[in-house]
Amino acid sequence: MNIIITGRRLELTDNLKEYAEEKIQKFKKYFNNITDATVTLSVEKYRHKAEVLLRGNGLTIQAESVTGEMYSSLDEAAEKLERQVRKHKDKGTSYRKGEEKIQSAAGAEEPAPAIIKKKALDVKPMSPEEAAMQMELLDKNFFVFTNASSGGINVLYRRSDGNLGLIEPAR
């Protein structure tokens, strides 16, 4: 597993790097196919933020935490990742058995008047069910993917009533 630790407005000490690596290494026991782990530690005034992104085999899991101390932020982010990883393993087994469970968690979204960030995505072919699982793992309100059956770019989004909506291009 390739672990990249970066610090923003923060001097990374050896102890902090070792602590972060130790927290990330424990995810090897859950998934042996995780190839990259990116840990970003930042400080803004009294807010210590830890962002962790795990990637591997088409799977992306992300968690972040903001507390008053960097070590507790790392602990909290690792706990969030662990819950997401366990949820993914449970969902993977339940999907294989044919039980479709879509849990809803409605989130408030603020409209942005200007584009302040651009992001390039690797759009992989998958079914809408797999996309729903991936969207929930990333804890996002939408997910862009290539539909494996139609070959078109689709958008899966969380509706205000908690259900999911699918946008497909017209043919």
C-alpha positions as CSV (number, residue, x, y, z in Angstrom):
1,M,0.0,0.0,0.0
2,N,1.4,3.4,-1.0
3,I,0.7,5.9,1.8
4,I,1.1,9.6,1.0
5,I,1.0,12.0,3.9
6,T,0.9,15.8,3.3
7,G,0.7,18.7,5.6
8,R,-0.9,22.1,4.9
9,R,0.1,25.0,7.1
10,L,1.6,22.3,9.4
11,E,5.1,20.9,10.0
12,L,4.9,17.1,9.8
13,T,6.9,15.5,12.6
14,D,8.2,12.0,12.5
15,N,5.8,11.0,15.3
16,L,2.8,12.4,13.5
17,K,3.8,10.6,10.3
18,E,4.3,7.3,12.1
19,Y,1.0,7.7,13.9
20,A,-0.9,8.4,10.6
21,E,0.8,5.4,8.9
22,E,-0.1,3.1,11.8
23,K,-3.7,4.2,11.6
24,I,-3.9,3.6,7.8
25,Q,-2.0,0.3,7.9
26,K,-4.7,-1.4,9.9
27,F,-7.0,-1.2,6.9
28,K,-4.9,-3.8,5.2
29,K,-6.7,-6.5,7.3
30,Y,-10.1,-5.4,5.9
31,F,-9.1,-5.0,2.3
32,N,-5.9,-6.3,0.8
33,N,-6.6,-4.6,-2.5
34,I,-6.2,-1.0,-1.3
35,T,-3.3,0.4,-3.4
36,D,-3.2,4.1,-2.4
37,A,-3.9,6.0,0.8
38,T,-3.7,9.8,0.8
39,V,-3.7,11.5,4.2
40,T,-3.9,15.3,4.2
41,L,-3.4,17.1,7.5
42,S,-4.1,20.8,7.8
43,V,-4.4,23.5,10.5
44,E,-6.6,26.6,10.3
45,K,-6.5,28.7,13.5
46,Y,-7.6,26.2,16.2
47,R,-9.1,23.7,13.8
48,H,-7.0,20.6,13.1
49,K,-8.3,18.7,10.0
50,A,-7.5,15.2,8.9
51,E,-8.6,14.0,5.5
52,V,-8.1,10.3,4.4
53,L,-8.7,8.8,1.0
54,L,-8.3,5.1,0.3
55,R,-8.3,3.8,-3.3
56,G,-8.0,0.4,-4.7
57,N,-9.6,-1.8,-7.4
58,G,-12.3,0.7,-8.4
59,L,-13.1,1.4,-4.7
60,T,-12.8,4.8,-3.2
61,I,-13.5,5.5,0.5
62,Q,-13.1,9.0,2.0
63,A,-13.4,10.4,5.5
64,E,-12.5,13.7,7.2
65,S,-12.5,15.0,10.7
66,V,-12.0,18.4,12.4
67,T,-11.1,18.6,16.1
68,G,-8.9,20.7,18.3
69,E,-5.9,18.3,18.1
70,M,-4.4,16.5,15.1
71,Y,-4.1,13.1,16.8
72,S,-7.7,13.1,17.8
73,S,-8.7,14.2,14.2
74,L,-6.7,11.2,12.9
75,D,-8.4,8.9,15.3
76,E,-11.9,10.2,14.4
77,A,-11.2,9.9,10.6
78,A,-9.9,6.4,11.1
79,E,-13.1,5.4,13.0
80,K,-15.2,6.9,10.2
81,L,-13.2,4.9,7.6
82,E,-13.6,1.8,9.6
83,R,-17.4,2.2,9.7
84,Q,-17.5,2.8,6.0
85,V,-15.3,-0.2,5.2
86,R,-17.4,-2.5,7.4
87,K,-20.6,-1.1,5.8
88,H,-19.1,-1.8,2.3
89,K,-18.2,-5.4,3.3
90,D,-21.7,-5.9,4.7
91,K,-23.4,-4.4,1.6
92,G,-21.2,-6.4,-0.7
93,T,-22.4,-9.6,0.9
94,S,-26.0,-8.5,1.0
95,Y,-25.9,-7.5,-2.7
96,R,-24.5,-10.9,-3.6
97,K,-27.4,-12.5,-1.9
98,G,-29.9,-10.4,-3.8
99,E,-31.0,-8.2,-0.9
100,E,-31.0,-4.6,-2.1
101,K,-30.9,-2.2,0.8
102,I,-30.6,1.5,0.1
103,Q,-30.3,3.6,3.3
104,S,-31.2,7.2,3.0
105,A,-29.5,10.1,4.7
106,A,-30.8,13.4,3.5
107,G,-28.3,16.2,3.5
108,A,-28.7,19.9,3.0
109,E,-27.0,21.3,-0.1
110,E,-26.2,25.0,-0.6
111,P,-26.2,26.3,-4.2
112,A,-22.9,27.7,-5.3
113,P,-23.0,30.8,-7.4
114,A,-19.6,30.4,-8.9
115,I,-17.4,27.4,-9.9
116,I,-14.6,27.4,-7.4
117,K,-13.2,23.9,-7.9
118,K,-12.8,21.5,-10.9
119,K,-12.2,17.8,-10.6
120,A,-11.4,15.2,-13.2
121,L,-13.1,11.8,-12.7
122,D,-12.2,8.3,-13.9
123,V,-15.7,7.2,-15.0
124,K,-15.9,3.4,-14.8
125,P,-18.6,1.2,-16.2
126,M,-20.9,-0.1,-13.4
127,S,-24.5,-0.9,-12.7
128,P,-26.7,1.7,-10.9
129,E,-26.7,-0.5,-7.8
130,E,-22.9,-0.5,-7.7
131,A,-23.0,3.3,-8.2
132,A,-25.4,3.7,-5.3
133,M,-23.1,1.7,-3.1
134,Q,-20.1,3.7,-4.2
135,M,-22.0,7.0,-3.6
136,E,-22.9,6.0,-0.1
137,L,-19.3,5.0,0.6
138,L,-18.0,8.4,-0.5
139,D,-20.8,10.0,1.6
140,K,-21.7,12.3,-1.3
141,N,-25.1,13.5,-2.6
142,F,-24.4,12.5,-6.2
143,F,-22.2,10.2,-8.3
144,V,-21.2,10.2,-12.0
145,F,-20.7,6.9,-13.7
146,T,-20.8,5.0,-17.0
147,N,-23.8,2.7,-17.1
148,A,-22.5,-0.8,-18.0
149,S,-25.7,-1.8,-19.8
150,S,-26.3,1.3,-21.9
151,G,-22.7,2.7,-22.1
152,G,-23.9,6.2,-21.4
153,I,-22.8,8.6,-18.7
154,N,-25.3,8.7,-15.9
155,V,-25.7,10.7,-12.7
156,L,-27.1,9.2,-9.5
157,Y,-28.3,11.7,-6.9
158,R,-29.9,11.8,-3.5
159,R,-33.4,13.3,-3.6
160,S,-34.8,15.6,-0.9
161,D,-37.1,12.7,0.2
162,G,-34.1,10.5,0.9
163,N,-34.5,8.2,-2.1
164,L,-32.2,8.1,-5.1
165,G,-32.7,9.5,-8.6
166,L,-31.0,8.5,-11.8
167,I,-30.3,10.8,-14.7
168,E,-29.8,9.1,-18.1
169,P,-29.1,10.8,-21.4
170,A,-31.9,10.8,-23.9
171,R,-31.2,8.7,-27.0
